[in-house]
């Protein structure tokens, strides 16, 4: 088999834009290029962007589980029968994966583009911690997918166990969130928000002292209050 011809043919016949974006950004566009773009972004940061970036870095401690910190609910997975693995939270950080913050008018409060590695925040929400955290969940989900997709699945289990004592109706919440028709409507409205996203948003709400589903948005607080689930 001529592998080169097969790959070129597959690309030529591909009509899925997200797949083509993945091939370009995460395979062809190597880390050297991503790093150069990131370094240029850091050098040219205006004060508004710089402050947003600093705030995001301060919020990274809220993602200790998604960064596989030793002290987090995921820390036990650093210990293996062959010995303990070294903690490396920076390897899972948004900076390490060259995510750039941009303040610009958006159709939503914020938008995360995993292909361009950008987190766009609408100017009126540049100081809104909940909006920033919402977009950071998207970025961290992508990072886990790149590093090891199994970590995403494992984190779902650990977050579920962690949140169950805090939300007695968590199973019903998951059932309603995962309803196929409802989730399809949500995806059309604001993109993919899977089970990991929902659980992590609840975890962040609890840590930040918010009402449940403040960070998730999309009127979920009202929806689940009406269902008497929160």
MARMARTOR-601509 format. One line per 4 residues: their letters; for each residue x, z, y of C-alpha. Coordinates in pm, whole numbers. Each point is the difference from the previous one (the first is absolute). Layout:
BEGIN
a) X,Z,Y; ...
END
This chain:
BEGIN
xxxx) 0,0,0; 123,-87,348; -70,335,167; 67,-129,351
xxxx) -249,-287,-35; -258,232,-156; 27,248,288; -17,-274,266
xxxx) -302,-153,-170; -175,337,-19; 61,60,371; -123,-348,92
xxxx) -322,61,-193; -56,354,131; -296,31,238; -1,380,32
xxxx) 150,88,339; 74,362,-98; 203,-118,-301; 199,-242,215
xxxx) 59,275,256; 127,225,-278; 240,-266,-127; 136,-64,348
xxxx) 24,354,133; 82,209,-307; 207,-250,-198; 144,-277,218
xxxx) 30,204,315; 272,239,-113; 82,345,129; 277,-128,226
xxxx) -249,-203,201; -253,284,5; 270,238,120; 108,-235,280
xxxx) -359,-30,120; -42,378,-20; 325,70,187; -103,-246,272
xxxx) -337,175,27; 170,341,35; 234,-129,272; -281,-156,202
xxxx) -249,288,-26; -191,79,316; -73,366,70; -353,-32,-136
xxxx) 126,-143,-330; 285,249,-16; -238,294,38; -232,-144,-264
xxxx) 293,-48,-236; 122,357,55; -349,138,-65; -21,-199,-323
xxxx) 336,136,-114; -127,352,68; -308,-72,-212; 210,-111,-298
xxxx) 13,359,-128; -374,-34,-70; 91,-272,-249; 237,217,-205
xxxx) -193,-89,-315; 19,-375,69; 373,44,71; 42,190,-330
xxxx) 139,314,162; 118,270,-237; -229,256,164; -311,-224,-20
xxxx) -261,-41,-274; 208,-295,-122; 326,195,-12; -29,78,-370
xxxx) 43,-369,-81; 359,20,122; 71,211,-309; 42,-200,-320
xxxx) 106,85,-357; 330,-167,88; 50,220,306; -114,32,359
xxxx) -6,-300,234; 133,38,352; -259,40,274; 12,-292,244
xxxx) -300,16,232; 154,-243,249; -8,-272,-268; -382,23,13
xxxx) -32,24,379; -153,-260,232; 333,-31,183; 189,-74,-321
xxxx) -239,-288,-67; 29,-134,355; -356,59,119; -33,-72,372
xxxx) -262,150,233; -168,-230,250; -244,96,276; -240,-288,49
xxxx) -368,-85,24; -147,-10,-351; -344,-63,-145; 21,344,-164
xxxx) 145,326,130; 315,-83,-193; 125,-260,-247; 276,9,-260
xxxx) 157,-324,-119; 199,68,-318; 142,-352,4; 136,12,354
xxxx) 75,373,-34; -186,80,322; -234,281,100; -208,-106,299
xxxx) -174,264,209; -259,-79,265; 124,124,342; -290,244,41
xxxx) 96,172,-328; 377,14,46; -13,382,14; -270,39,-265
xxxx) 163,180,-292; -286,-79,-239; 17,-375,64; 378,0,-45
xxxx) -25,198,-325; -266,-241,-130; 236,-294,45; 296,193,-140
xxxx) -191,51,-326; -26,-378,-35; 374,-37,58; 92,274,-247
xxxx) -227,-150,-266; 188,-327,39; 336,176,-23; -98,173,-325
xxxx) -110,-337,-139; 341,-145,82; 205,290,-137; -202,81,-312
xxxx) -373,-76,-42; -28,274,-264; 63,255,275; -324,-110,169
xxxx) -199,60,-317; 168,336,-57; -66,108,359; -372,-71,-43
xxxx) -8,246,-291; 197,266,188; -206,-32,320; -319,23,-204
xxxx) 116,324,-164; 118,133,336; -325,-78,183; -253,93,-269
xxxx) 2,375,84; -58,-87,367; -283,-251,-57; -238,112,-276
xxxx) -182,-335,11; 317,-210,-12; -116,-186,-312; -320,-105,177
xxxx) 199,-99,309; 221,-223,-216; -306,-145,-174; -160,-96,332
xxxx) 324,-133,148; 72,-212,-308; -347,-154,-12; 76,-370,-44
xxxx) -254,-130,252; 92,261,261; 374,-54,-43; -40,-376,36
xxxx) -182,53,329; 271,241,117; 274,-249,-90; -169,-269,209
xxxx) -36,242,290; 349,147,11; 214,-116,-290; 98,179,-319
xxxx) -50,377,-12; 42,103,-362; -18,332,-178; 354,102,93
xxxx) -72,-71,366; -316,208,-7; 161,297,-175; 304,-3,227
xxxx) -221,-18,309; -186,312,-120; 332,173,-63; 113,-81,354
xxxx) -331,120,144; 45,331,-179; 360,35,121; -91,-90,359
xxxx) -308,222,18; -237,-295,38; -351,-41,-130; 3,-198,-328
xxxx) 31,-378,44; 114,21,362; 312,-200,-82; -176,-234,-242
xxxx) -249,-108,267; -266,-266,-58; -270,265,57; 85,162,-334
xxxx) -41,348,149; -362,-78,87; -63,-179,-331; 118,282,-224
xxxx) -159,268,220; -336,-172,-49; 64,0,-376; 75,376,19
xx) 340,-57,-161; 210,153,279
END
